[in-house]
Amino acid sequence: MTFDPSAQGLDADAVQERVDDAIADNEVVLFMKGSAMMPQCGYSKRAIGILQQYRDDVETVDALQNLDAFRAALNEHSGWETIPQAFVDGEFIGGSDIIAELDERGELAEKLGVDPDEVENDAATDAPF
């Protein structure tokens, strides 16, 4: 089995339903390129790395299944087309840079509903590449 980047795994309607359901059904969801175990871009790697310092139950959705359709569907929820995008309790909190800024300001733990004193920081997630 070979990877074909032009293959569209999901049609636009299926993507819209997947986005709507993931946002509604999960406390924390990250739409990213790749998976938590194998991010396919530096920004997705950075975002999941930071989020997982706070929560081990982050749901991830691989937008590479149909990148254009995911961008359009996410734009309806967030007003952004870039990926990654994180949502907490149905609210858009941002992409990689905003997640990092919230973390640096000490505000991410509260957004994610965790005690900041119980968080392990890992400098390896700071680099976007």
Phi and psi in degrees as a GROMACS rama.xvg file:
@    title "Ramachandran Plot"
@    xaxis  label "Phi"
@    yaxis  label "Psi"
@TYPE xy
-112.167  154.01  THR-2
-86.6954  126.878  PHE-3
-113.834  104.421  ASP-4
-63.5485  -17.7165  PRO-5
-88.3082  -10.2712  SER-6
-71.8711  133.416  ALA-7
-102.346  108.264  GLN-8
-70.9523  -31.5819  GLY-9
-129.483  144.658  LEU-10
-81.3327  169.828  ASP-11
-60.184  -38.1537  ALA-12
-66.5965  -41.3491  ASP-13
-65.8439  -37.7195  ALA-14
-64.9728  -45.951  VAL-15
-58.2752  -44.0331  GLN-16
-65.0225  -41.5455  GLU-17
-62.5987  -43.2998  ARG-18
-64.5853  -50.537  VAL-19
-57.3974  -46.8997  ASP-20
-66.4877  -43.1419  ASP-21
-63.2302  -41.0734  ALA-22
-68.2054  -40.7685  ILE-23
-74.1063  -33.197  ALA-24
-96.8762  -6.04987  ASP-25
-126.674  138.76  ASN-26
-61.9901  -46.772  GLU-27
-130.597  123.477  VAL-28
-134.813  137.796  VAL-29
-121.021  119.608  LEU-30
-88.7893  121.22  PHE-31
-143.212  171.155  MET-32
-93.0015  113.009  LYS-33
96.4833  -158.25  GLY-34
-122.162  171.404  SER-35
-60.185  -36.6586  ALA-36
-79.3692  -24.401  MET-37
-143.743  72.5495  MET-38
-61.5461  145.251  PRO-39
-107.267  8.70339  GLN-40
-152.875  156.627  CYS-41
-63.2979  -36.1083  GLY-42
-68.8187  -38.6163  TYR-43
-65.7173  -40.9281  SER-44
-60.8426  -43.8124  LYS-45
-63.3463  -47.531  ARG-46
-62.3903  -49.1353  ALA-47
-67.1956  -35.4245  ILE-48
-62.0191  -43.7622  GLY-49
-67.7629  -48.427  ILE-50
-59.8232  -39.3933  LEU-51
-73.1547  -12.0119  GLN-52
-69.238  -25.1969  GLN-53
-101.654  -38.8867  TYR-54
-136.177  136.877  ARG-55
-98.5718  3.38529  ASP-56
-110.334  29.3838  ASP-57
-71.9788  120.987  VAL-58
-79.6478  136.345  GLU-59
-120.065  147.227  THR-60
-127.699  124.821  VAL-61
-80.72  108.887  ASP-62
-75.5524  -10.1192  ALA-63
-70.6325  -6.08517  LEU-64
-63.4872  -27.8746  GLN-65
-173.719  82.2713  ASN-66
-56.1789  -45.0596  LEU-67
-62.5395  -43.1972  ASP-68
-67.7823  -38.2466  ALA-69
-64.9341  -41.1801  PHE-70
-59.7358  -44.4513  ARG-71
-65.9435  -45.1325  ALA-72
-65.569  -41.5142  ALA-73
-67.819  -35.1917  LEU-74
-57.7113  -33.8695  ASN-75
-65.7746  -29.5475  GLU-76
-91.6423  -30.5775  HIS-77
-121.064  -22.0697  SER-78
81.4361  6.22843  GLY-79
-117.68  151.319  TRP-80
-110.045  -13.1009  GLU-81
-75.317  154.754  THR-82
-129.818  133.143  ILE-83
-86.0102  160.731  PRO-84
-138.991  133.911  GLN-85
-112.741  140.714  ALA-86
-126.877  137.69  PHE-87
-125.677  122.874  VAL-88
50.0876  41.9993  ASP-89
81.5318  -3.70158  GLY-90
-103.024  131.61  GLU-91
-68.8662  125.657  PHE-92
-107.919  -19.7422  ILE-93
138.62  -176.176  GLY-94
-100.833  -162.112  GLY-95
-56.1336  -48.0256  SER-96
-65.8179  -41.6951  ASP-97
-68.812  -40.1492  ILE-98
-59.1881  -44.1361  ILE-99
-63.8513  -41.3958  ALA-100
-64.2408  -43.4815  GLU-101
-61.4449  -39.6913  LEU-102
-63.3214  -48.184  ASP-103
-62.3541  -35.1287  GLU-104
-82.6583  -4.45045  ARG-105
77.8064  19.3988  GLY-106
-101.531  -13.4257  GLU-107
-69.2654  -39.6883  LEU-108
-56.0363  -46.0642  ALA-109
-62.625  -43.8926  GLU-110
-58.9593  -35.7466  LYS-111
-89.3853  -1.60273  LEU-112
71.4045  36.7897  GLY-113
-126.097  159.576  VAL-114
-77.9452  119.716  ASP-115
-63.3981  -21.269  PRO-116
-73.3457  -15.528  ASP-117
-98.8151  12.3641  GLU-118
-95.9308  135.016  VAL-119
-96.9995  123.401  GLU-120
-92.8006  141.001  ASN-121
-132.567  109.035  ASP-122
-62.2821  -17.5468  ALA-123
-64.2444  -18.8551  ALA-124
-88.2379  -3.4465  THR-125
-69.3267  -32.7303  ASP-126
-82.6441  131.044  ALA-127
-77.786  -4.38805  PRO-128
